[in-house]
């Protein structure tokens, strides 16, 4: 089965197949095979997700390793954005997102966690891309704010932190 999400992400990035292949360090035919449905090695999955600024499970929903699933089983994952609940619901249905989504429409959570950017290219205040791991006692065990909204958090460090929680 073709990986339409990968194809769309490459197109949306504006890179094209050859530039994507060059950036990841593989042959053009390899990228075409991945679009056709083959699953890349894990290192290439991470490289592509980072390059294309998309979450890895978005491109390969069934590729979570056992340790990650186990660690996440001990945690509640909540995605918070400044989008309206209606926009979030539409997005979640379209992309088959199965985690809890919370709207921070008034941007209070972004302010409280220090992730509110005062003005992004004239759009007004927006929330930065950030990740937090908060333990069951409410203590922040991991936090990261990416330098730009196009960059993804360090999922490896997040998983490491989740694995240490008991």
C-alpha positions, -999 to 999 in steps of 0.1 A, spaced: 0 0 0 14 34 -10 25 58 17 5 89 6 14 107 38 51 105 29 44 116 -6 23 146 6 49 156 32 77 156 6 55 177 -18 45 201 10 82 205 20 90 217 -15 121 195 -16 111 169 -42 122 133 -43 159 139 -53 165 166 -27 149 145 0 170 115 -10 202 136 -10 193 151 25 187 116 39 217 100 22 199 75 1 192 69 -36 162 84 -53 148 49 -60 149 42 -23 126 72 -16 103 60 -44 102 25 -28 93 41 6 65 60 -11 54 28 -27 49 12 7 82 -2 19 92 7 54 126 24 59 151 15 85 144 33 118 173 58 113 159 68 80 124 72 95 137 96 121 158 115 94 127 119 71 104 130 99 129 156 111 137 168 75 100 170 66 90 185 100 63 159 107 58 135 136 73 100 128 40 82 137 22 104 112 43 89 84 44 53 98 16 48 123 24 11 129 61 16 134 63 23 172 89 1 188 78 -21 218 97 -1 243 80 31 232 45 15 234 54 2 268 67 36 281 37 54 267 14 29 284 27 44 317 19 79 306 -11 100 295 -2 118 263 -20 151 257 -15 174 227 -23 210 234 -26 236 207 -40 271 203 -64 259 177 -102 258 183 -116 225 196 -135 223 163 -103 226 142 -86 200 164 -115 176 160 -115 179 123 -77 174 122 -79 144 145 -106 127 124 -88 134 91 -54 122 104 -68 94 127 -52 109 158 -60 89 188 -46 109 217 -63 135 239 -64 169 223 -68 201 244 -74 236 232 -54 265 246 -74 290 226 -68 318 252 -31 309 253 -30 306 291 -12 273 291 14 286 266 19 316 288 21 295 320 48 272 304 67 300 288 61 289 252 42 319 240 59 337 211 48 374 212 47 378 174 55 354 146 59 371 112 30 395 119 5 368 130 3 379 166 11 357 196 14 320 189 26 290 208 60 276 201 65 239 194 74 224 228 73 191 247 69 185 284 70 152 304 53 158 338 53 130 363 22 118 383 32 143 411 30 172 387 68 177 385 82 185 351 108 158 343 116 170 308 110 202 289 120 214 255 111 242 232 123 239 196 142 269 181 116 272 153 81 259 148 93 238 119 116 218 141 104 187 161 112 179 197 138 153 205 115 122 207 144 100 218 149 121 249 112 122 256 110 84 253 141 81 276 124 102 302 91 83 299 110 51 304 125 63 337 91 72 351 77 45 374 
